Amino acid sequence: MTESVIGKTELASELKSFGLMWFGQLVSLVGSGLTRFALGVWVYERTGSATQFTLITLFAFLPGLLAAPLAGALVDRWDRRWVMFWSDLGPALGTLAIVLLIYAGALEVWHIYLAVAWSSVFNSFQWPAYIAATTLLVPRRQLGRANGMIQFGHASAEVVAPILAGLLIATVGLDGVILIDFGTFLFAAGILLLVRIPRPKTSAVGRAAKGSLLSEATYGWTFIRERPGLLGLLLYFAIINLVISTATVLVPPLVLSFASPQVLASVLSIASAGLLTGSVAMAVTGGPRPRIHGVLAFGLLFGVALVLAGLRPSAPLVAVALFLLMSGAPIINGSSQAIWQSKVPPDVQGRVFAVRRLIAQFTAPLGFLCGGPLADYVFQPLLAPGGPLAGSVGRVLGVGPGRGIGLIYVTLAVLPILSSLWGYAQPHVRLVEAELPDAVRS
């Protein structure tokens, strides 16, 4: 065989491996979505407490975020296929424990918190291993499309899982839903046994980064800090995540302030359609070029969408705004991911991506925790009838229930707009793809 034929055969094999890996993770994501929805319903029906319900999200998010730097360093040390394999089996044991507790009639709320925290830690290994493996299996020019497929997997789970879980709870019960999730974890792990993920070559950066586990865990921050373009991109995402988390947690009270629960369901369905639309667009086209436009230009779109959402108490207007907001999210995430995959050497991607996740997402819990109190105690009184801003801002946004949330949306819009303009004004960020050399893949 000629060298070109061998190269094409190897490329086809790697793309097949990515496709198998992606499909296994897609099935697992849907299964996890089933359990997340079903357990949330169980906790709320058992306790009637919104606080205990929202604590599920906190326990599912925070432990993995805190474990990320150490997990990233270990991902770079270990074979990434086996990291993903055990990261599928670990949460499977947690779901099995929940099922056994249900059969024993001993399931308590704290058991669920413990189980989702356990899964969160494994997810801190799974995510950087998955993205780093994608870098090794997909040609650089196709990374945008591959990331679009990954975004589509997450979007599909968000859309399909609640609907499917609602049907399954009525037919097979909570234990049946969780057993299905257990099966999806085993399926994803089994698929990985069919996949070959090449080991990355040791780069000059990787050799310089070798040391103790602690020093390797902190190296991700060193790598990012020494590259102003990536650091600026990271700080941009920290702001975007703060905005998105605050905005999304306030969607139900915003819509319910002027419409029925049925209208809210329709609005959320349209938002989910936007998420799927953006994911498909990213998977098909690979996103804008240069990729930085996919990040910054759609950040500006975020700002416009937030203004529309807060402008008037209108369900169609909010639905259009959320469609725009959610359709842009996969393009921003996929474009950014492709930039990082292209510029970070594969043998240090685990620790760099883990620190990147820690810094970019640490603002999200702030949005989840602060959105409600800001609406109830700060912004809503400003636009109550006779409130301090009723005669000024209220003439534009209106006064009464939900208008304080509208003001939050309009205020939040300033952040992505200014951040995107700042990104375009900063040469290191705007020209990050030209300024930094592409990393050698393997």
C-alpha positions in Angstrom: 0.0 0.0 0.0 1.2 3.5 -0.7 1.8 6.0 2.0 -1.3 8.1 0.9 -3.6 5.0 1.0 -2.3 4.0 4.5 -2.9 7.6 5.7 -6.5 7.6 4.3 -7.1 4.2 6.0 -5.9 5.4 9.3 -8.0 8.6 9.0 -11.1 6.5 8.2 -10.4 4.3 11.2 -10.0 7.3 13.5 -13.2 9.0 12.3 -15.0 5.7 12.8 -13.6 5.5 16.3 -14.9 9.1 17.0 -18.3 8.2 15.6 -18.6 5.1 17.9 -17.3 7.1 20.9 -19.8 9.9 20.2 -22.7 7.6 19.8 -21.9 5.8 23.1 -21.7 9.1 24.9 -24.9 10.3 23.3 -26.8 7.2 24.6 -25.3 7.7 28.1 -26.2 11.4 28.1 -29.8 10.6 27.4 -29.8 8.0 30.1 -28.3 10.4 32.6 -31.0 13.0 31.6 -33.7 10.4 32.4 -32.3 9.8 35.9 -31.8 13.5 36.6 -35.4 14.3 35.7 -36.8 11.4 37.5 -34.9 12.0 40.7 -35.7 15.7 40.7 -39.4 14.9 40.5 -39.0 12.3 43.3 -37.3 14.8 45.6 -39.8 17.6 44.9 -42.8 15.3 45.4 -41.2 13.9 48.6 -40.2 17.2 50.2 -42.2 20.0 48.4 -39.0 22.1 48.8 -37.6 24.1 45.9 -34.4 24.5 47.8 -33.9 20.7 48.2 -34.8 20.3 44.5 -32.2 22.9 43.4 -29.5 21.3 45.6 -29.4 18.4 43.2 -28.0 20.8 40.6 -25.5 22.1 43.1 -24.3 18.6 44.1 -24.2 17.6 40.4 -22.0 20.6 39.5 -19.7 21.7 42.3 -17.8 18.5 43.3 -16.7 17.9 39.7 -15.7 21.5 39.3 -13.5 21.4 42.4 -11.9 18.1 41.4 -11.2 19.3 37.8 -7.5 20.4 38.1 -6.4 17.1 39.7 -8.6 15.1 37.3 -7.1 16.9 34.3 -3.5 16.0 35.4 -4.4 12.4 35.8 -6.2 12.3 32.4 -2.9 13.4 30.8 -1.0 10.6 32.7 -3.4 7.8 31.8 -4.8 6.2 28.7 -7.8 8.3 27.7 -9.9 5.4 26.5 -9.7 3.7 29.9 -10.3 7.0 31.7 -13.6 7.3 29.8 -14.4 3.6 30.4 -14.1 3.9 34.1 -15.8 7.3 34.1 -18.8 5.5 32.6 -18.7 2.6 35.0 -18.3 4.7 38.2 -21.6 6.6 37.9 -23.2 3.3 36.9 -22.4 2.0 40.3 -24.1 5.1 41.8 -27.3 4.5 39.9 -27.3 0.8 40.9 -27.0 1.8 44.5 -30.0 4.1 44.1 -32.1 1.2 42.6 -31.1 -1.1 45.5 -32.2 1.5 48.0 -35.5 1.9 46.2 -36.1 -1.9 46.3 -35.2 -1.8 50.0 -37.6 1.1 50.7 -34.7 3.0 52.2 -34.1 5.8 49.7 -33.6 9.2 51.3 -32.9 12.6 49.8 -29.3 12.7 51.1 -28.6 9.4 49.2 -29.5 11.3 46.0 -27.2 14.2 46.8 -24.4 11.7 47.5 -25.0 9.8 44.2 -25.0 12.9 42.0 -21.9 14.2 43.8 -20.2 10.8 43.1 -21.1 11.1 39.4 -20.0 14.7 39.3 -16.4 13.7 40.3 -16.3 11.0 37.6 -17.6 13.6 35.1 -14.6 15.8 35.9 -12.4 13.0 34.4 -14.8 12.2 31.6 -15.1 15.6 30.0 -11.4 16.5 29.5 -10.7 12.9 28.4 -13.6 13.0 25.8 -12.5 16.4 24.4 -8.8 15.5 24.3 -9.6 12.1 22.6 -11.7 14.0 20.0 -8.6 16.2 19.2 -6.6 13.0 18.5 -9.3 11.3 16.4 -10.6 14.2 14.2 -8.6 16.3 11.7 -8.1 19.9 12.7 -10.2 21.2 9.9 -13.1 19.0 11.1 -13.0 19.9 14.8 -15.8 22.5 14.4 -18.1 19.8 13.0 -17.0 17.3 15.6 -17.7 19.8 18.4 -21.1 20.5 16.8 -21.9 16.8 17.1 -20.9 16.9 20.7 -23.1 19.9 21.3 -25.9 18.1 19.5 -25.5 15.2 21.9 -26.0 17.5 24.9 -28.9 19.3 23.3 -30.6 16.1 22.4 -30.4 14.9 26.0 -31.8 18.2 27.2 -34.8 17.9 24.8 -35.5 14.2 24.7 -34.8 13.1 28.3 -37.5 15.0 30.2 -40.2 13.9 27.7 -39.0 10.3 27.6 -38.6 10.2 31.4 -42.2 11.5 31.9 -43.5 8.6 29.8 -41.3 6.0 31.4 -42.1 7.0 35.0 -45.7 6.3 34.3 -44.9 2.8 32.9 -41.8 1.4 34.5 -41.5 3.6 37.6 -38.6 5.4 39.1 -36.5 2.2 39.6 -37.1 1.2 35.9 -36.0 4.6 34.7 -32.8 4.4 36.7 -32.1 0.8 35.6 -32.3 2.1 32.0 -29.7 4.7 32.9 -27.6 1.9 34.3 -27.8 0.1 31.0 -26.8 3.2 29.0 -23.7 3.6 31.1 -22.8 -0.1 30.4 -23.5 0.5 26.7 -21.2 3.5 26.5 -18.5 1.7 28.4 -18.8 -1.3 26.1 -18.6 0.9 23.0 -15.3 2.2 24.2 -13.8 -1.3 24.2 -14.3 -1.1 20.4 -12.5 2.2 20.0 -8.8 2.8 19.6 -7.6 6.2 20.8 -3.9 6.9 19.9 -1.6 8.2 22.6 -0.4 11.7 22.0 3.2 12.4 21.3 5.1 14.1 24.1 5.5 17.7 23.1 8.1 20.2 24.3 5.4 21.8 26.4 4.5 18.4 27.9 8.2 17.6 28.8 8.5 21.0 30.5 5.3 20.4 32.4 6.3 17.1 33.9 6.6 17.0 37.7 4.7 16.0 40.8 0.9 15.5 40.5 0.3 18.8 42.2 2.6 20.7 39.9 1.0 19.1 36.9 -2.5 19.9 38.2 -1.6 23.6 38.5 0.3 23.7 35.1 -2.9 24.2 33.2 -3.2 27.7 34.7 0.5 28.4 33.9 -0.1 27.4 30.3 -3.2 29.6 30.0 -1.6 32.6 31.8 1.4 32.7 29.4 -0.9 33.0 26.4 -2.9 36.2 26.6 -5.3 35.3 23.8 -6.4 32.1 25.6 -6.6 33.9 28.9 -8.8 36.6 27.4 -11.0 34.0 25.8 -11.3 32.2 29.2 -12.3 35.4 31.1 -14.8 36.1 28.3 -16.5 32.8 28.9 -16.6 33.3 32.7 -18.7 36.4 32.0 -20.9 34.6 29.5 -21.5 31.7 31.8 -22.5 34.2 34.6 -25.0 35.8 32.2 -26.5 32.6 30.9 -26.9 30.9 34.3 -28.6 34.0 35.7 -30.9 34.4 32.7 -31.9 30.8 32.4 -32.8 30.3 36.1 -35.2 33.3 35.7 -37.0 32.2 32.6 -39.9 30.3 34.4 -40.7 33.2 36.8 -40.5 35.7 34.0 -42.9 33.9 31.8 -45.2 32.8 34.6 -45.6 36.5 35.6 -47.8 37.1 32.6 -48.7 33.7 31.1 -49.9 30.2 32.1 -47.7 27.1 32.7 -48.8 25.8 29.3 -47.4 28.9 27.7 -44.2 28.4 29.7 -43.9 24.8 28.3 -44.3 26.1 24.8 -41.6 28.8 25.3 -39.2 26.3 26.7 -39.9 23.9 23.8 -39.0 26.7 21.4 -35.8 27.4 23.3 -34.9 23.7 23.1 -35.5 23.9 19.3 -33.0 26.7 19.2 -30.5 24.6 21.0 -30.9 21.8 18.5 -30.9 24.2 15.6 -27.6 25.7 16.6 -26.0 22.3 17.3 -27.0 21.0 13.8 -25.8 24.1 12.2 -22.4 23.7 13.9 -22.2 20.0 13.0 -23.0 20.6 9.4 -20.9 23.8 8.7 -18.2 23.6 11.3 -19.0 27.1 12.3 -17.7 30.5 11.2 -14.1 31.1 10.1 -12.0 32.5 11.7 -13.5 30.7 14.6 -13.2 33.6 16.9 -16.1 35.2 15.0 -18.2 32.3 16.1 -17.4 33.2 19.7 -17.6 37.0 19.7 -20.2 37.7 17.1 -22.7 35.3 18.7 -21.8 36.9 22.0 -23.2 40.1 20.6 -26.3 38.1 19.6 -26.7 37.0 23.2 -26.9 40.7 24.2 -29.6 41.4 21.6 -31.6 38.3 22.7 -31.5 39.4 26.3 -32.8 42.8 25.5 -35.7 41.3 23.5 -36.5 38.9 26.4 -36.8 41.7 28.9 -38.4 44.4 26.8 -42.1 43.5 27.1 -44.3 40.9 28.8 -44.9 39.0 25.6 -44.6 35.2 25.2 -43.8 35.3 21.4 -41.1 37.9 22.1 -39.6 35.9 24.9 -39.8 32.7 22.8 -38.0 34.4 19.8 -35.3 35.8 22.2 -34.7 32.4 23.8 -34.5 30.7 20.4 -31.8 33.2 19.4 -30.0 32.8 22.7 -30.0 29.0 22.7 -29.2 28.6 19.0 -26.1 30.7 19.5 -24.8 28.7 22.5 -23.6 25.6 20.5 -21.9 27.8 18.0 -20.0 29.8 20.7 -19.1 26.7 22.6 -18.1 24.6 19.5 -16.0 27.4 18.0 -14.2 28.1 21.2 -13.6 24.4 21.8 -12.1 24.0 18.3 -9.7 27.0 19.0 -8.5 25.4 22.3 -8.1 21.9 20.7 -6.0 23.4 17.8 -3.7 25.5 20.1 -3.1 23.2 23.1 -0.7 20.3 22.6 -2.7 17.0 23.0 -0.5 15.6 25.7 -1.4 18.5 28.1 -5.0 19.0 27.1 -6.4 17.2 30.1 -4.9 19.5 32.7 -5.4 22.7 30.5 -9.0 21.9 29.7 -9.7 21.0 33.4 -8.4 24.4 34.6 -10.2 26.1 31.8 -13.5 24.5 32.9 -12.9 25.5 36.5 -12.3 29.1 35.7 -14.9 29.5 33.0 -17.7 27.8 34.9 -17.1 29.0 38.5 -19.4 31.9 37.8 -22.3 29.7 36.9 -23.2 28.8 40.5 -23.2 32.5 41.3 -25.8 33.0 38.7 -28.0 30.1 39.9 -27.8 31.3 43.5 -28.1 35.1 43.0 -30.7 35.3 40.2 -33.8 34.7 42.5 -32.8 37.0 45.3 -31.8 39.8 42.9 -35.2 39.5 41.2 -37.2 39.4 44.5 -35.4 41.9 46.7 -33.6 44.3 44.3 -35.1 44.6 40.8 -38.7 43.7 41.3 -39.3 46.5 43.9 -37.7 49.0 41.5 -40.5 48.4 38.9 -43.4 47.7 41.3 -46.3 50.2 40.9 -45.0 53.3 42.5 -41.5 52.0 42.7 -38.3 54.1 42.3 -38.0 53.4 38.5 -41.7 53.1 37.7 -41.9 56.5 36.2 -38.7 56.3 34.2 -37.6 52.8 33.1 -41.1 51.6 33.8 -42.4 53.6 30.9 -40.3 51.4 28.6 -40.3 48.0 30.3 -43.6 48.3 32.1 -44.4 47.9 35.8 -45.8 45.1 37.9 -45.1 41.4 38.3 -42.1 40.1 36.3 -40.9 43.6 35.1 -38.0 43.5 37.6 -36.8 40.3 35.9 -37.2 42.1 32.6 -34.9 44.8 33.9 -32.4 42.1 35.0 -32.4 40.8 31.4 -31.8 44.2 29.9 -29.1 45.0 32.5 -27.4 41.6 31.8 -27.4 42.3 28.1 -24.7 44.9 28.7 -22.2 42.3 29.8 -22.0 40.1 26.6 -22.2 43.1 24.4 -19.3 44.9 26.1 -17.3 41.7 26.5 -17.6 40.9 22.8 -16.6 44.4 21.8 -13.7 44.2 24.2 -12.7 40.9 22.6 -12.7 42.5 19.1 -10.7 45.4 20.5 -8.0 43.1 22.0 -5.5 42.0 19.3 -4.5 38.9 21.4 -8.1 37.7 21.6 -9.2 38.8 18.1 -6.1 37.3 16.4 -5.7 34.3 18.8 -5.8 31.8 15.9 -3.1 33.6 13.9 -1.0 34.5 16.9 -0.7 31.1 18.5 0.9 28.2 16.5 -1.2 25.1 15.9 -0.2 22.2 18.2 1.1 19.0 16.6 -1.7 16.5 16.9 0.3 13.2 17.0 
